[in-house]
């Protein structure tokens, strides 16, 4: 699957937003955004993307697929489903949840599903790789082996080192230009911040409190 094909999936579902004023999770500003949530309602597209994950890791001994909640739950389910069909054996699908200190941990007894198993960690969009690294750490803490990590899109030039020193596979590498707030020409031009996606709403609330 090519960069162009993955980007087309986003465009066809309204998940690629251009010519806007976006505030990213990092705090930087930009004019384009990949909205992962726009893809998830389209099960056939999600299935196809996760099938590409499964094809990449077929025959590598994966016994469970893990991901961070929430969107990652869908990816872990579909990837494990396709791997199970391809290998004619059950591959488990589990997920981690956030801790109060912003970490990731297996709850609901899922740590027992990971212990002693070879695990593939999946994610939708990589910005810094932090969430994936936390899931990799959770796998290790639970007694599992994180074999590799996979993501739909790497938009932050994230490396294997960033996700916990495991092999990193991504379907697409898409670079979106971003600027620090004080360098943002969209702010200078007075273009309204998009509050529907990204961190625009939180950004404006914080600005209001400072006034």
TORKOL-4160 file (C-alpha; in steps of 0.2 Angstrom, whole numbers, padded with zeros to 4 digits, m for minus):
211
<pt num="1" X="0000" Y="0000" Z="0000"/>
<pt num="2" X="0007" Y="0017" Z="m0005"/>
<pt num="3" X="0007" Y="0034" Z="0003"/>
<pt num="4" X="m0005" Y="0040" Z="m0010"/>
<pt num="5" X="m0017" Y="0026" Z="m0007"/>
<pt num="6" X="m0017" Y="0029" Z="0012"/>
<pt num="7" X="m0020" Y="0048" Z="0009"/>
<pt num="8" X="m0034" Y="0044" Z="m0003"/>
<pt num="9" X="m0043" Y="0034" Z="0010"/>
<pt num="10" X="m0042" Y="0050" Z="0022"/>
<pt num="11" X="m0048" Y="0061" Z="0008"/>
<pt num="12" X="m0062" Y="0050" Z="0003"/>
<pt num="13" X="m0069" Y="0049" Z="0021"/>
<pt num="14" X="m0066" Y="0068" Z="0024"/>
<pt num="15" X="m0052" Y="0064" Z="0035"/>
<pt num="16" X="m0039" Y="0075" Z="0026"/>
<pt num="17" X="m0042" Y="0093" Z="0030"/>
<pt num="18" X="m0032" Y="0106" Z="0021"/>
<pt num="19" X="m0032" Y="0126" Z="0020"/>
<pt num="20" X="m0037" Y="0127" Z="0039"/>
<pt num="21" X="m0029" Y="0134" Z="0055"/>
<pt num="22" X="m0025" Y="0119" Z="0065"/>
<pt num="23" X="m0018" Y="0117" Z="0083"/>
<pt num="24" X="m0009" Y="0101" Z="0085"/>
<pt num="25" X="m0007" Y="0090" Z="0101"/>
<pt num="26" X="0011" Y="0096" Z="0101"/>
<pt num="27" X="0005" Y="0114" Z="0103"/>
<pt num="28" X="0012" Y="0119" Z="0085"/>
<pt num="29" X="0001" Y="0126" Z="0072"/>
<pt num="30" X="m0002" Y="0121" Z="0054"/>
<pt num="31" X="m0014" Y="0121" Z="0039"/>
<pt num="32" X="m0018" Y="0103" Z="0037"/>
<pt num="33" X="m0024" Y="0089" Z="0048"/>
<pt num="34" X="m0027" Y="0070" Z="0047"/>
<pt num="35" X="m0043" Y="0066" Z="0056"/>
<pt num="36" X="m0041" Y="0047" Z="0060"/>
<pt num="37" X="m0059" Y="0047" Z="0068"/>
<pt num="38" X="m0066" Y="0050" Z="0050"/>
<pt num="39" X="m0060" Y="0033" Z="0044"/>
<pt num="40" X="m0066" Y="0022" Z="0059"/>
<pt num="41" X="m0084" Y="0022" Z="0054"/>
<pt num="42" X="m0080" Y="0015" Z="0037"/>
<pt num="43" X="m0077" Y="m0004" Z="0042"/>
<pt num="44" X="m0072" Y="m0009" Z="0024"/>
<pt num="45" X="m0058" Y="0004" Z="0023"/>
<pt num="46" X="m0052" Y="0000" Z="0041"/>
<pt num="47" X="m0052" Y="m0019" Z="0037"/>
<pt num="48" X="m0041" Y="m0016" Z="0021"/>
<pt num="49" X="m0029" Y="m0005" Z="0031"/>
<pt num="50" X="m0027" Y="m0018" Z="0045"/>
<pt num="51" X="m0026" Y="m0032" Z="0032"/>
<pt num="52" X="m0010" Y="m0023" Z="0026"/>
<pt num="53" X="m0003" Y="m0024" Z="0043"/>
<pt num="54" X="m0007" Y="m0043" Z="0044"/>
<pt num="55" X="0001" Y="m0046" Z="0028"/>
<pt num="56" X="0017" Y="m0038" Z="0034"/>
<pt num="57" X="0018" Y="m0048" Z="0050"/>
<pt num="58" X="0011" Y="m0065" Z="0043"/>
<pt num="59" X="0023" Y="m0079" Z="0048"/>
<pt num="60" X="0032" Y="m0069" Z="0062"/>
<pt num="61" X="0025" Y="m0078" Z="0076"/>
<pt num="62" X="0013" Y="m0064" Z="0082"/>
<pt num="63" X="0002" Y="m0071" Z="0096"/>
<pt num="64" X="m0007" Y="m0055" Z="0101"/>
<pt num="65" X="m0010" Y="m0037" Z="0095"/>
<pt num="66" X="m0011" Y="m0023" Z="0107"/>
<pt num="67" X="m0015" Y="m0005" Z="0105"/>
<pt num="68" X="m0019" Y="0011" Z="0115"/>
<pt num="69" X="m0037" Y="0015" Z="0118"/>
<pt num="70" X="m0048" Y="0022" Z="0110"/>
<pt num="71" X="m0046" Y="0021" Z="0091"/>
<pt num="72" X="m0032" Y="0008" Z="0093"/>
<pt num="73" X="m0045" Y="m0004" Z="0099"/>
<pt num="74" X="m0052" Y="m0005" Z="0082"/>
<pt num="75" X="m0035" Y="m0007" Z="0074"/>
<pt num="76" X="m0030" Y="m0021" Z="0086"/>
<pt num="77" X="m0047" Y="m0031" Z="0082"/>
<pt num="78" X="m0046" Y="m0030" Z="0063"/>
<pt num="79" X="m0027" Y="m0034" Z="0063"/>
<pt num="80" X="m0029" Y="m0049" Z="0074"/>
<pt num="81" X="m0044" Y="m0055" Z="0064"/>
<pt num="82" X="m0034" Y="m0054" Z="0048"/>
<pt num="83" X="m0019" Y="m0062" Z="0055"/>
<pt num="84" X="m0030" Y="m0076" Z="0063"/>
<pt num="85" X="m0037" Y="m0080" Z="0046"/>
<pt num="86" X="m0020" Y="m0080" Z="0037"/>
<pt num="87" X="m0012" Y="m0091" Z="0050"/>
<pt num="88" X="m0027" Y="m0102" Z="0054"/>
<pt num="89" X="m0025" Y="m0099" Z="0072"/>
<pt num="90" X="m0031" Y="m0087" Z="0085"/>
<pt num="91" X="m0022" Y="m0071" Z="0087"/>
<pt num="92" X="m0028" Y="m0061" Z="0102"/>
<pt num="93" X="m0033" Y="m0043" Z="0102"/>
<pt num="94" X="m0031" Y="m0032" Z="0117"/>
<pt num="95" X="m0029" Y="m0014" Z="0122"/>
<pt num="96" X="m0021" Y="m0003" Z="0136"/>
<pt num="97" X="m0029" Y="0012" Z="0145"/>
<pt num="98" X="m0023" Y="0028" Z="0151"/>
<pt num="99" X="m0017" Y="0030" Z="0169"/>
<pt num="100" X="m0019" Y="0045" Z="0180"/>
<pt num="101" X="m0001" Y="0050" Z="0176"/>
<pt num="102" X="m0004" Y="0048" Z="0157"/>
<pt num="103" X="0004" Y="0031" Z="0156"/>
<pt num="104" X="m0003" Y="0016" Z="0148"/>
<pt num="105" X="m0008" Y="0000" Z="0157"/>
<pt num="106" X="m0017" Y="m0016" Z="0153"/>
<pt num="107" X="m0033" Y="m0018" Z="0163"/>
<pt num="108" X="m0048" Y="m0030" Z="0163"/>
<pt num="109" X="m0036" Y="m0045" Z="0165"/>
<pt num="110" X="m0028" Y="m0041" Z="0148"/>
<pt num="111" X="m0011" Y="m0042" Z="0155"/>
<pt num="112" X="m0013" Y="m0061" Z="0156"/>
<pt num="113" X="m0017" Y="m0061" Z="0138"/>
<pt num="114" X="0000" Y="m0053" Z="0134"/>
<pt num="115" X="0011" Y="m0063" Z="0147"/>
<pt num="116" X="0023" Y="m0074" Z="0138"/>
<pt num="117" X="0017" Y="m0069" Z="0121"/>
<pt num="118" X="0025" Y="m0061" Z="0106"/>
<pt num="119" X="0015" Y="m0045" Z="0103"/>
<pt num="120" X="0012" Y="m0033" Z="0089"/>
<pt num="121" X="0008" Y="m0015" Z="0094"/>
<pt num="122" X="m0003" Y="m0005" Z="0082"/>
<pt num="123" X="m0008" Y="0013" Z="0081"/>
<pt num="124" X="m0016" Y="0025" Z="0069"/>
<pt num="125" X="m0006" Y="0041" Z="0067"/>
<pt num="126" X="0012" Y="0044" Z="0074"/>
<pt num="127" X="0016" Y="0061" Z="0080"/>
<pt num="128" X="0029" Y="0058" Z="0093"/>
<pt num="129" X="0028" Y="0040" Z="0095"/>
<pt num="130" X="0025" Y="0042" Z="0114"/>
<pt num="131" X="0008" Y="0032" Z="0115"/>
<pt num="132" X="0016" Y="0017" Z="0106"/>
<pt num="133" X="0031" Y="0018" Z="0117"/>
<pt num="134" X="0020" Y="0017" Z="0132"/>
<pt num="135" X="0011" Y="0002" Z="0125"/>
<pt num="136" X="0027" Y="m0006" Z="0122"/>
<pt num="137" X="0032" Y="m0003" Z="0140"/>
<pt num="138" X="0016" Y="m0010" Z="0146"/>
<pt num="139" X="0018" Y="m0026" Z="0136"/>
<pt num="140" X="0035" Y="m0028" Z="0143"/>
<pt num="141" X="0029" Y="m0025" Z="0161"/>
<pt num="142" X="0015" Y="m0038" Z="0158"/>
<pt num="143" X="0029" Y="m0051" Z="0154"/>
<pt num="144" X="0026" Y="m0051" Z="0135"/>
<pt num="145" X="0038" Y="m0047" Z="0121"/>
<pt num="146" X="0035" Y="m0032" Z="0109"/>
<pt num="147" X="0040" Y="m0039" Z="0092"/>
<pt num="148" X="0036" Y="m0024" Z="0082"/>
<pt num="149" X="0025" Y="m0008" Z="0081"/>
<pt num="150" X="0015" Y="m0003" Z="0066"/>
<pt num="151" X="0005" Y="0013" Z="0062"/>
<pt num="152" X="m0006" Y="0019" Z="0048"/>
<pt num="153" X="0003" Y="0035" Z="0046"/>
<pt num="154" X="0020" Y="0042" Z="0052"/>
<pt num="155" X="0018" Y="0061" Z="0051"/>
<pt num="156" X="0031" Y="0065" Z="0064"/>
<pt num="157" X="0046" Y="0056" Z="0057"/>
<pt num="158" X="0045" Y="0044" Z="0072"/>
<pt num="159" X="0059" Y="0031" Z="0073"/>
<pt num="160" X="0061" Y="0014" Z="0080"/>
<pt num="161" X="0070" Y="0022" Z="0095"/>
<pt num="162" X="0055" Y="0033" Z="0098"/>
<pt num="163" X="0044" Y="0019" Z="0101"/>
<pt num="164" X="0054" Y="0008" Z="0112"/>
<pt num="165" X="0068" Y="0001" Z="0102"/>
<pt num="166" X="0057" Y="m0011" Z="0092"/>
<pt num="167" X="0056" Y="m0012" Z="0073"/>
<pt num="168" X="0043" Y="0001" Z="0066"/>
<pt num="169" X="0032" Y="m0002" Z="0051"/>
<pt num="170" X="0021" Y="0011" Z="0044"/>
<pt num="171" X="0009" Y="0011" Z="0029"/>
<pt num="172" X="0013" Y="0029" Z="0024"/>
<pt num="173" X="0025" Y="0043" Z="0028"/>
<pt num="174" X="0016" Y="0060" Z="0027"/>
<pt num="175" X="0024" Y="0076" Z="0032"/>
<pt num="176" X="0013" Y="0091" Z="0038"/>
<pt num="177" X="0021" Y="0107" Z="0040"/>
<pt num="178" X="0020" Y="0115" Z="0057"/>
<pt num="179" X="0026" Y="0130" Z="0066"/>
<pt num="180" X="0028" Y="0137" Z="0084"/>
<pt num="181" X="0013" Y="0149" Z="0088"/>
<pt num="182" X="0024" Y="0164" Z="0087"/>
<pt num="183" X="0029" Y="0159" Z="0070"/>
<pt num="184" X="0012" Y="0155" Z="0064"/>
<pt num="185" X="0007" Y="0166" Z="0049"/>
<pt num="186" X="m0011" Y="0160" Z="0050"/>
<pt num="187" X="m0012" Y="0169" Z="0068"/>
<pt num="188" X="m0004" Y="0184" Z="0060"/>
<pt num="189" X="m0017" Y="0185" Z="0047"/>
<pt num="190" X="m0031" Y="0183" Z="0060"/>
<pt num="191" X="m0037" Y="0166" Z="0052"/>
<pt num="192" X="m0049" Y="0158" Z="0065"/>
<pt num="193" X="m0043" Y="0142" Z="0073"/>
<pt num="194" X="m0052" Y="0126" Z="0069"/>
<pt num="195" X="m0061" Y="0120" Z="0084"/>
<pt num="196" X="m0068" Y="0104" Z="0077"/>
<pt num="197" X="m0052" Y="0094" Z="0076"/>
<pt num="198" X="m0035" Y="0095" Z="0084"/>
<pt num="199" X="m0033" Y="0105" Z="0100"/>
<pt num="200" X="m0040" Y="0121" Z="0094"/>
<pt num="201" X="m0054" Y="0122" Z="0107"/>
<pt num="202" X="m0042" Y="0119" Z="0121"/>
<pt num="203" X="m0030" Y="0132" Z="0114"/>
<pt num="204" X="m0044" Y="0145" Z="0113"/>
<pt num="205" X="m0050" Y="0142" Z="0131"/>
<pt num="206" X="m0032" Y="0144" Z="0137"/>
<pt num="207" X="m0030" Y="0160" Z="0128"/>
<pt num="208" X="m0047" Y="0166" Z="0135"/>
<pt num="209" X="m0041" Y="0163" Z="0153"/>
<pt num="210" X="m0025" Y="0173" Z="0149"/>
<pt num="211" X="m0035" Y="0188" Z="0144"/>
